[in-house]
Amino acid sequence: MTSKQRAYLMSLAQTLTPVVQIGKGSLTPEVRASAEEALAARELIKVSILQNCLDDPRSLAEALAARTHSQVVRVIGKKIILYREGKNEKKKIELPR
């Protein structure tokens, strides 16, 4: 992913509300499944890490991206932005080249 594409996705993610939350249970199979569903429906999601989760946000982002076959766009504080290209022919998000 180029820096131009990353900047474009970050601008789109500014208006998003977090659709997945990671709590004290950290990265459970249920969290992975809900992130998988959200990525399939939207391509770009924001994940919120709650205060009672003691894990490092960067390591959580890398682990979640690896398990959902997505890319980490950015980690800001306790927010993670993930992107995965849609499988259908009609892409919802057209990335700049």
N, C-alpha and C positions, 0 to 999 in steps of 0.2 A: 504494500500500500504506500503510495507516495504521500509526501507532506501536504500536497494540494488536496488530495482526496481526504486525508485525515482532517484537514481544516474544514472542508465542506461538511463532513459528517458531524464534526463538533458543532458547527453552526446549526445543523438540523436538530441536534440533540439538546440544544439549549431550552427548547420549549417542551421537551418531553418530561413526563412525570415518571418516577421509578415504578416499574411494573413487577420487579422481583426484589424481595428483601432477604438479606442474610442475617440471621440472628445468632444466638449463642451456640446453636447446634452446628455452626459453621457451614461447610459445603456438604449438605446431605443429598441423597439421591432425589428427594422431593424438590429441592432447590434446583438441581440440574434439570429435572424434568420440566419444571415451570419455565426455566430460562429457555429450554429447547422449544417449548410450545410458543413462547413469546417471539423468539427469533424466527420461527417458521411463519408466524402471522405478520410480523412487522419488519424484519430485516435489521432494524436498528433499535436497541433497547437500552434503558438506563437501569442499573442495579444499585440499590441502596444497601449499605452495610450499617446495621443498627449498632448502637453504642455498647450493647452487652456482648458483641462479638470482639474477641481479643486478638484475632488473627490480623496479619498485615494485609492491607487492601491490595497492594501490588501482587503479592503471592496468590491471594484469592482470585484476582482478575486473571492471572495466567492459568491457574488451575481450571477455572470455569471456562475459559476460552478453549483450552485443550479438550475438555470433556464435551463441549458443545460444537466443536469444530468451527469456531468463530474467531474473530480478530479483536483484540483490545484496541479501541480507538484512543481512549484516554482514561486515566485514573485521576480524579480530582478529590482530594480529601477522602471521604467515605462513599464516593459515588464512582461507579464503573460504567463506561459506555462500551457496548459490544456491538459488532456488526458481522452479519453473515449474509452473503448473497443468496437471494431467493432461488428456489429450484425451478419454479415455473418460468415460462417464456416471457411473460409480462413482468419485467422487473419494476418494482415500486420506486426504487432509488437508482437514479442514473448518475454514476460517479463521473467527475471530470477526468479527462485524460492527461 
